[in-house]
């Protein structure tokens, strides 16, 4: 059924029922359904972030399922709160659907949102639901709390530079999606929830399990090549439904931090700009996943380039003087790597032969000069 | 110059400079330019609202200037905070521009935003600036604070029903805009700041003053009729750049409150639904402006219909047992009218002959059935 047959009031009622809170639960005084939401006074600092995702710019519905979209919308915002050293608490959603969107699309977006909210322990407190003339638009504002705030500014010469997990996977995943033939795109889009069970999925994520295909077909020149799902799956998952990294074990040590959303190179330059420092990255230390290396070789890509110039990794990039990396890694599933150090002015990537190339402040730019 | 020639980084830098805060100013620990903003702990309740405005749905760039858009985006959100009995403090903006949008359009939106922020005493703390494939999209989240919270629920039988200022003006203003000939539309769009000086403008609003035309031409049937700017101007202004009503003199007395955004009839039904009551509205008591009555007659509209079924008034509708209306009106520019009372179940409009017609829960619905 199309949304315009259902009507706004009925849709709002459904959302309100689904995300209902008991009075006073989680510090919420007024939840969904009034002019505004009301939260009880806070003893900690209040951390606020907002992010927008637009059809045709941030996502392509040819290969993105509404479930993934909903999940990702929450994750990218949680990632920003984590990157400040905070804990995500309350979310507000402005969603615009085209008039021909159907009930299933609508419900699946909320399934993805709901799944992410449960995973992160975040409550939906309000928003705006409206129609859009041509493209789906999703905007979220997330409120968190935190004691010690970790800014981008704060790095100093001699600090080491760290990153969580592996980077470049998301950019490679996106490149795979773009090259998939139509049947494989549809298979990925229509078996969204199955990705929750891929190797590497964080504990706590569960869901339905329709089958994923065992391999995918990609266009290469005039021909077709195939890539195994065991290689492609984790990369696609990193792009389609990224999981924000928990910074609670990191924040006590970090001097500066941000999440890598526009590529390691550009985001590191931002950290340096704010801190008034330089940085050296050791090329060999940048953590690349085995799947990325394998897929990049198959596709003729430079995996290091995916890592430094790609985007949407949502890994934490941070600096610290005395981060106990071995103890941290022994305790956590998501490992941390030391990839370089903070310098006075110079900003270089240094390869294994000691050859230095300048760190470029490049990455995805909205309204950037054409490519 | 087109935005894609300017580039995202330069645009962000400009915004950051323009809305810069000193460290600690207004309780802000981290402002624009990090992963998230950080606000100091709050002793009062935290009130949060969000609203989205989409091109082709909420506004038409044929007659809406970017200055008005920016101003209205802030106002509609402030209105929601006021309607809870709060004071607006911090705003976050997600704005999406098409790639062919130019620097002037961009700057004028921020001029309107800036003007509204100064007027309401709200600080811009962050947001997301991105590109849109086809339509301009504006989304704002506003954080306020408040002690006594006024919900939609809370009215009880015997409470009187009140509304601020006059209603229906905005709906009539929109109808004028839709009927204007092309030249008049352009004149309205291009002399946006001049509206700040129209009769009825709230004190504190200032700005540049390009000339407004003294009359406007509207299509009527096959012909053209003209309407004087002194009549049309205030109505257009109510639609194009509404001013949120200050609830500080009202909140101490109010038992329930909301802002009239989707028409008196629908919004009153919402208040009744949440409070579990009915309501009677005395038709003759509903405050209509002289401009509305004059313009509606010229255009063949029922002014009362503009008031009950129109939208976007952003007046406060509230209930109270002992509201000191005479003292309030003696002290405030924006007057309050008593328009009815809260009943047990019955929901009627009663005319001067005592004839009752049911209050319909009608008004603008996104995804509503056509027509």
Boltz contact constraints between the chains, C-beta under 6 A:
constraints:
  - contact:
      token1: [A, 3]
      token2: [B, 367]
      max_distance: 6.0
  - contact:
      token1: [A, 4]
      token2: [B, 367]
      max_distance: 6.0
  - contact:
      token1: [A, 7]
      token2: [B, 365]
      max_distance: 6.0
  - contact:
      token1: [A, 7]
      token2: [B, 367]
      max_distance: 6.0
  - contact:
      token1: [A, 7]
      token2: [B, 368]
      max_distance: 6.0
  - contact:
      token1: [A, 8]
      token2: [B, 365]
      max_distance: 6.0
  - contact:
      token1: [A, 8]
      token2: [B, 366]
      max_distance: 6.0
  - contact:
      token1: [A, 8]
      token2: [B, 367]
      max_distance: 6.0
  - contact:
      token1: [A, 34]
      token2: [B, 151]
      max_distance: 6.0
  - contact:
      token1: [A, 34]
      token2: [B, 152]
      max_distance: 6.0
  - contact:
      token1: [A, 35]
      token2: [B, 80]
      max_distance: 6.0
  - contact:
      token1: [A, 35]
      token2: [B, 83]
      max_distance: 6.0
  - contact:
      token1: [A, 35]
      token2: [B, 84]
      max_distance: 6.0
  - contact:
      token1: [A, 35]
      token2: [B, 258]
      max_distance: 6.0
  - contact:
      token1: [A, 36]
      token2: [B, 47]
      max_distance: 6.0
  - contact:
      token1: [A, 36]
      token2: [B, 48]
      max_distance: 6.0
  - contact:
      token1: [A, 36]
      token2: [B, 49]
      max_distance: 6.0
  - contact:
      token1: [A, 36]
      token2: [B, 80]
      max_distance: 6.0
  - contact:
      token1: [A, 36]
      token2: [B, 81]
      max_distance: 6.0
  - contact:
      token1: [A, 36]
      token2: [B, 84]
      max_distance: 6.0
  - contact:
      token1: [A, 37]
      token2: [B, 48]
      max_distance: 6.0
  - contact:
      token1: [A, 38]
      token2: [B, 45]
      max_distance: 6.0
  - contact:
      token1: [A, 38]
      token2: [B, 47]
      max_distance: 6.0
  - contact:
      token1: [A, 38]
      token2: [B, 149]
      max_distance: 6.0
  - contact:
      token1: [A, 39]
      token2: [B, 46]
      max_distance: 6.0
  - contact:
      token1: [A, 41]
      token2: [B, 42]
      max_distance: 6.0
  - contact:
      token1: [A, 41]
      token2: [B, 43]
      max_distance: 6.0
  - contact:
      token1: [A, 42]
      token2: [B, 41]
      max_distance: 6.0
  - contact:
      token1: [A, 42]
      token2: [B, 42]
      max_distance: 6.0
  - contact:
      token1: [A, 43]
      token2: [B, 41]
      max_distance: 6.0
  - contact:
      token1: [A, 45]
      token2: [B, 38]
      max_distance: 6.0
  - contact:
      token1: [A, 46]
      token2: [B, 39]
      max_distance: 6.0
  - contact:
      token1: [A, 47]
      token2: [B, 36]
      max_distance: 6.0
  - contact:
      token1: [A, 47]
      token2: [B, 38]
      max_distance: 6.0
  - contact:
      token1: [A, 48]
      token2: [B, 36]
      max_distance: 6.0
  - contact:
      token1: [A, 48]
      token2: [B, 37]
      max_distance: 6.0
  - contact:
      token1: [A, 49]
      token2: [B, 36]
      max_distance: 6.0
  - contact:
      token1: [A, 50]
      token2: [B, 92]
      max_distance: 6.0
  - contact:
      token1: [A, 50]
      token2: [B, 94]
      max_distance: 6.0
  - contact:
      token1: [A, 50]
      token2: [B, 127]
      max_distance: 6.0
  - contact:
      token1: [A, 50]
      token2: [B, 128]
      max_distance: 6.0
  - contact:
      token1: [A, 50]
      token2: [B, 141]
      max_distance: 6.0
  - contact:
      token1: [A, 51]
      token2: [B, 128]
      max_distance: 6.0
  - contact:
      token1: [A, 52]
      token2: [B, 94]
      max_distance: 6.0
  - contact:
      token1: [A, 52]
      token2: [B, 128]
      max_distance: 6.0
  - contact:
      token1: [A, 52]
      token2: [B, 130]
      max_distance: 6.0
  - contact:
      token1: [A, 54]
      token2: [B, 96]
      max_distance: 6.0
  - contact:
      token1: [A, 54]
      token2: [B, 132]
      max_distance: 6.0
  - contact:
      token1: [A, 56]
      token2: [B, 133]
      max_distance: 6.0
  - contact:
      token1: [A, 57]
      token2: [B, 131]
      max_distance: 6.0
  - contact:
      token1: [A, 57]
      token2: [B, 133]
      max_distance: 6.0
  - contact:
      token1: [A, 80]
      token2: [B, 35]
      max_distance: 6.0
  - contact:
      token1: [A, 80]
      token2: [B, 36]
      max_distance: 6.0
  - contact:
      token1: [A, 81]
      token2: [B, 36]
      max_distance: 6.0
  - contact:
      token1: [A, 83]
      token2: [B, 35]
      max_distance: 6.0
  - contact:
      token1: [A, 84]
      token2: [B, 35]
      max_distance: 6.0
  - contact:
      token1: [A, 84]
      token2: [B, 36]
      max_distance: 6.0
  - contact:
      token1: [A, 92]
      token2: [B, 50]
      max_distance: 6.0
  - contact:
      token1: [A, 92]
      token2: [B, 141]
      max_distance: 6.0
  - contact:
      token1: [A, 94]
      token2: [B, 50]
      max_distance: 6.0
  - contact:
      token1: [A, 94]
      token2: [B, 52]
      max_distance: 6.0
  - contact:
      token1: [A, 94]
      token2: [B, 139]
      max_distance: 6.0
  - contact:
      token1: [A, 96]
      token2: [B, 54]
      max_distance: 6.0
  - contact:
      token1: [A, 127]
      token2: [B, 50]
      max_distance: 6.0
  - contact:
      token1: [A, 128]
      token2: [B, 50]
      max_distance: 6.0
  - contact:
      token1: [A, 128]
      token2: [B, 51]
      max_distance: 6.0
  - contact:
      token1: [A, 128]
      token2: [B, 52]
      max_distance: 6.0
  - contact:
      token1: [A, 130]
      token2: [B, 52]
      max_distance: 6.0
  - contact:
      token1: [A, 130]
      token2: [B, 366]
      max_distance: 6.0
  - contact:
      token1: [A, 131]
      token2: [B, 57]
      max_distance: 6.0
  - contact:
      token1: [A, 131]
      token2: [B, 366]
      max_distance: 6.0
  - contact:
      token1: [A, 131]
      token2: [B, 367]
      max_distance: 6.0
  - contact:
      token1: [A, 132]
      token2: [B, 54]
      max_distance: 6.0
  - contact:
      token1: [A, 133]
      token2: [B, 56]
      max_distance: 6.0
  - contact:
      token1: [A, 133]
      token2: [B, 57]
      max_distance: 6.0
  - contact:
      token1: [A, 133]
      token2: [B, 135]
      max_distance: 6.0
  - contact:
      token1: [A, 134]
      token2: [B, 134]
      max_distance: 6.0
  - contact:
      token1: [A, 134]
      token2: [B, 135]
      max_distance: 6.0
  - contact:
      token1: [A, 135]
      token2: [B, 133]
      max_distance: 6.0
  - contact:
      token1: [A, 135]
      token2: [B, 134]
      max_distance: 6.0
  - contact:
      token1: [A, 137]
      token2: [B, 137]
      max_distance: 6.0
  - contact:
      token1: [A, 139]
      token2: [B, 94]
      max_distance: 6.0
  - contact:
      token1: [A, 139]
      token2: [B, 139]
      max_distance: 6.0
  - contact:
      token1: [A, 141]
      token2: [B, 50]
      max_distance: 6.0
  - contact:
      token1: [A, 141]
      token2: [B, 92]
      max_distance: 6.0
  - contact:
      token1: [A, 141]
      token2: [B, 141]
      max_distance: 6.0
  - contact:
      token1: [A, 149]
      token2: [B, 38]
      max_distance: 6.0
  - contact:
      token1: [A, 151]
      token2: [B, 34]
      max_distance: 6.0
  - contact:
      token1: [A, 152]
      token2: [B, 34]
      max_distance: 6.0
  - contact:
      token1: [A, 258]
      token2: [B, 35]
      max_distance: 6.0
  - contact:
      token1: [A, 365]
      token2: [B, 7]
      max_distance: 6.0
  - contact:
      token1: [A, 365]
      token2: [B, 8]
      max_distance: 6.0
  - contact:
      token1: [A, 366]
      token2: [B, 8]
      max_distance: 6.0
  - contact:
      token1: [A, 366]
      token2: [B, 130]
      max_distance: 6.0
  - contact:
      token1: [A, 366]
      token2: [B, 131]
      max_distance: 6.0
  - contact:
      token1: [A, 367]
      token2: [B, 3]
      max_distance: 6.0
  - contact:
      token1: [A, 367]
      token2: [B, 4]
      max_distance: 6.0
  - contact:
      token1: [A, 367]
      token2: [B, 7]
      max_distance: 6.0
  - contact:
      token1: [A, 367]
      token2: [B, 8]
      max_distance: 6.0
  - contact:
      token1: [A, 367]
      token2: [B, 131]
      max_distance: 6.0
  - contact:
      token1: [A, 368]
      token2: [B, 7]
      max_distance: 6.0
